[in-house]
């Protein structure tokens, strides 16, 4: 008869996500995971696979909880540009004031792993593509509603915002001057007038 798991895999996955987010992939050892999750090493392997598989599942969990919130905020009925401006402000606030400086797990993964791990790169790209598509859809709606000029290119503008957002997140990881992020956010908002 199979033995029942003595821990909640969902809770353990969330704890792993938080640890990877705090320390990064390379700086998190299997011993760190065993200690944080409070389960035996064999249970980690049996439930999640190795450290890499656990990290990828944690990143997927992160995407499942963050990406839909952005799409929902951008797809509400009514004027679109206030929602896009609010998103710009949210990125700036998270990047400029977040303590400790955890940054965004997607950006952290892009910087640390994407160049050498195809699956991590695929998840990063999927998140960025989702954000770009959400912004493009919202900005297309804004153009149709007369909030943007008829000759505005929603996809190009979405890509610019994507790059600005990710840049804010990178700067937010370092002890950078907060005014850089604020100035970038102000200029991004000015593009939407």
Secondary structure, DSSP 8 states (H G I E B T S, - for coil): -----SS-HHHHHHHHHHHHHHH-STT--HHHHHHHHTS-HHHHHHHH-SHHHHHHHHHHHHHHHHHHHHHHHHTSSS-SHHHHHHHHHHHHHHHHH-SS----HHHHHHHHTTTT-HHHHHHHHHHHHHHHHHHHHHHHHHHHTTSS-TT--HHHHHHHHHHHHHHHHHHHHTT--HHHHHHHHHHHHHTT-
